[in-house]
Amino acid sequence: MATKKPITLKSIFYTAVSLVWIFGLSAIGHIVMVLIEKYNPAIKYDFAWACAITGILALYSTRFMKSDGWQSFIGCMAGLCVWFAWEYSLMYGGHDLGVTYTWNGSYPEYRMMKWTYMMLLMVFLYLLFQESVRCNFIFYLRKKLRLMRGAVATGKVDNYGPRTFFEYIMVTWTFYVLLMIGYDEVLFGAYSWFTYMVFFVSFSIFFYLTYKLLGYDRFGANLRYAIPTVTILWNDVEILAKWQMLKEPWVHINWPIMSVIIGGFAVSTYLIVKDLRGRSQGMIETKDIH
Amino acid sequence: MRYAHFGLICIMALMIFVQPAYSQEQTGKEKYEARLTSLADRFFAAQKAGTTIKGVIVEGNSLFNGTTEPQKKPYGKPYSDAERKTALRSAERNSKVFLLARDGTLYSPTVKKGQAESESLGAYRFDRVITEEQKKKKTLPWATLVPLVGREIEVLGEVYPGYSGVKGLFIEALGFEGDYVPGK
C-alpha cells in the first residue's frame, strides 16, 4: 500500500492532473472507437490487434523502468490498449454469433461482457484470498471478512507497471459488469432502484476517493489511485447517458466539448511527463513521512 | 530513465498502425457523409413518389404461434403494453422480427439479392434517415430493429417475392419518429 500524506497544494495539483488525465484517456478511448465504427469500420479488428500488441509491448517495457511513476503511467496506457482489444474481441464475437442490441439500447459486446461475471468473481476471489495483494479495497475486505492471517506484505514493489495494467482492466471490467447487470430489465432495469443506487453510491464514493487521492503527492501512486476514482465517476456518466440526460460528446461527436477533453488530456500528459522526467533527473524531491 | 523511451516507442508503433486508419478516415468520413446524404435524398424522393414501405415492426415467434395478433390490432398499435414488453424481450433474444404493413402484407427483413452468406439482421445497424428536426436533437444516424418492435418505421429498400405470402425486404435505410431508444 502506498503511504498516505497530509493534503498540500502540491497534492491537490497532482490529484487534479491525474483525474483529468485518466478521464481524458477514457473519453479519448471512446471517441476513437466511435470514429472507427462510423468512418472506417473495416479496420476495427486490425486496430484491435495493433492495440493488443502495443499494449503487451508497453507492458513489457515497464520491466526496464526504474521509477514507479513511469511504470504506472505506461502500465495504465498498456491496460487501455489491451482493454480496447478485449472490447473489440467481444464485438467480433457478438457479430459472429448474431447477438442483438437490447431493446433499451445496450450494445452486443457489453451484453456478452455481462456474462463474464462468474469469471470476474473467480479472479476477484483469487485477489481476495491472496494475502500479498495490497489494494486498499481488497485489504479492507480481507480484514473485515477475517481472511488476513498476518500482517499485510510490505517492502518495495519492483514493477508497478503490471499492477497498474491489471488494476485498469479489473476496475473497468468490474464496473461494466455492474452496469450491465443493472441495465438488465429482467433483473433490475435502467430505471430500477439498483441503477439509482449505483448512481448515487458511485457519486458519493467518487468524492471519498478524491479526498483520499489528495494524500498522494507524486504521480506514481496518484495515477494508480486515480483509476478507480475516475472509473467510479464514469458509472454516473454512463448512467446519465442511459437515462438520456446526457448526450455523450464522444458518441455524438461533439467536437467543441471533445476539444476541451483532448486539450486537457494533452496538457495533463505534458505535466505528468515533465514531472516524471524531472524526478528521474533528480530535479524534484519528495519528502517521505518519518 | 532512458528505458522509458521504449514505452514511447510502443505508443509511436500504435500511431503508425493507426496512421493508415487516420489517412483513410478523411476519405472514410467523406464517403460516410456522402452516403448518408445520398440515402436521405433517395429516401425523401421515394417518400414523395410513394415507393417507401411503411409498417410496424412485429416479433415473429409470438406472431406465428398465434399468441399475439398484431395483425388484428389497430394499425400503429400492434401490442398492448404488456405484450410489447414481452415482444421486445424476445426480439433482443434474437427471435426474428418482421415488418407488418397497413394492408396486412408481412415483410421479412433480408439481405440484398444475390448475397448468400449473411448475418442476423436483429444485430445489424441500419442507416437511419433523419429529418432536420431530428438533426437538431443530435439523433444517431443508425438504428437496429430490436428497440423498434411495436413501432412504425418507413423503409427505403427493395421488395422481393419471398415465399408463401411473406415478402422479402432489403432495408437500405429507414426512418421513424422519436428516439431510437425512447427512454422511460
Interface residues (C-beta under 8 A of the other chain):
Chain A: L35 I36 K38 Y39 N40 I43 D46 F47 A50 C51 I53 T54 L57 A58 S61 T62 F64 M65 K66 S67 W70 F73 I74 M77 A78 C81 G94 H95 G98 V99 T100 Y101 T102 W103 N104 G105 P108 E185 V186 Y191 W243 Q244 K247 V251 H252 N254 L276 R277 S280 Q281
Chain B: M1 Y3 A4 F6 G7 I9 C10 I11 A13 L14 F17 V18 P20 A21 Q24 E25 G28 K29 K31 Y32 L88 R89 A91 E92 R93 N94 E119 S120 G122 A123 K138 L140 T144 V146 P147 V149 D179 Y180 V181 G183 K184
